[in-house]
Amino acid sequence: MPNHKSCEKRLRQEVKRSAQNHYVKSTIKTLTKKMKSDMSVEDKEKLLQEVYSKLDKAAKRHVIHKRTASRRKARLAAYFNKEKAAK
């Protein structure tokens, strides 16, 4: 437990921020899993744009690293293009 007022405040801030970061990361994971489910190509295309947006915002707010966001976007795009070509 913190012994100073500033440390108590820092702990409160960390709890709040980690909860928000966890929510964002969880949302990204959920949307990514949805991409790999059975959906039409049109629905996947809309979902892909939403995932891109979430990844970019997460990178901008330093929830995830910008190169991590870029790598995930590239892998999702490759997956989407492979699915699109198969149909």
C-alpha positions as CSV (number, residue, x, y, z in Angstrom):
1,M,0.0,0.0,0.0
2,P,1.2,3.5,-0.8
3,N,2.4,5.6,2.1
4,H,2.3,9.1,0.4
5,K,-0.6,11.0,-1.0
6,S,1.0,11.3,-4.4
7,C,1.5,7.5,-4.5
8,E,-2.2,6.9,-3.5
9,K,-3.3,9.2,-6.4
10,R,-0.9,7.4,-8.8
11,L,-2.4,4.0,-7.8
12,R,-5.9,5.3,-8.4
13,Q,-4.8,6.6,-11.8
14,E,-3.1,3.3,-12.7
15,V,-6.2,1.3,-11.8
16,K,-8.4,3.5,-13.9
17,R,-6.0,3.5,-16.9
18,S,-5.4,-0.3,-16.8
19,A,-9.2,-0.9,-16.8
20,Q,-9.6,1.3,-19.9
21,N,-6.6,-0.3,-21.6
22,H,-7.9,-3.8,-20.9
23,Y,-11.3,-2.8,-22.4
24,V,-9.7,-1.5,-25.6
25,K,-7.5,-4.6,-26.0
26,S,-10.4,-6.9,-25.3
27,T,-12.5,-5.2,-27.9
28,I,-9.8,-5.5,-30.5
29,K,-9.4,-9.2,-29.7
30,T,-13.2,-9.8,-29.9
31,L,-13.5,-8.0,-33.3
32,T,-10.5,-9.9,-34.6
33,K,-12.1,-13.2,-33.7
34,K,-15.4,-12.0,-35.3
35,M,-13.4,-11.5,-38.5
36,K,-12.5,-15.1,-38.6
37,S,-16.1,-16.4,-38.1
38,D,-18.5,-17.3,-40.9
39,M,-19.7,-14.0,-42.3
40,S,-20.4,-12.6,-45.8
41,V,-17.5,-10.8,-47.5
42,E,-19.4,-7.5,-47.3
43,D,-19.9,-7.8,-43.6
44,K,-16.2,-8.7,-43.1
45,E,-15.2,-5.6,-45.1
46,K,-17.3,-3.4,-42.8
47,L,-15.8,-5.1,-39.8
48,L,-12.3,-4.7,-41.1
49,Q,-12.7,-1.0,-41.3
50,E,-13.9,-1.0,-37.7
51,V,-11.0,-3.0,-36.5
52,Y,-8.6,-0.7,-38.4
53,S,-10.1,2.2,-36.6
54,K,-9.9,0.6,-33.1
55,L,-6.2,-0.4,-33.8
56,D,-5.3,3.1,-35.0
57,K,-6.9,4.7,-32.0
58,A,-5.3,2.3,-29.6
59,A,-1.9,3.0,-31.1
60,K,-2.5,6.8,-31.0
61,R,-3.3,6.6,-27.3
62,H,-0.3,4.3,-26.6
63,V,-2.4,1.4,-25.5
64,I,-0.5,-0.8,-28.0
65,H,2.6,0.0,-29.9
66,K,2.2,1.5,-33.4
67,R,4.1,-1.3,-35.1
68,T,1.9,-3.8,-33.3
69,A,-1.1,-2.1,-34.7
70,S,0.4,-2.0,-38.1
71,R,1.4,-5.7,-38.0
72,R,-2.1,-6.7,-36.9
73,K,-3.7,-4.6,-39.7
74,A,-1.5,-6.3,-42.3
75,R,-2.3,-9.8,-41.1
76,L,-6.0,-9.0,-41.1
77,A,-5.8,-7.5,-44.5
78,A,-3.9,-10.6,-45.8
79,Y,-6.6,-12.9,-44.2
80,F,-9.4,-10.8,-45.7
81,N,-7.9,-10.8,-49.2
82,K,-7.4,-14.6,-49.0
83,E,-11.0,-15.1,-48.0
84,K,-12.2,-12.7,-50.7
85,A,-10.2,-14.5,-53.4
86,A,-11.5,-17.9,-52.3
87,K,-15.1,-16.8,-52.8
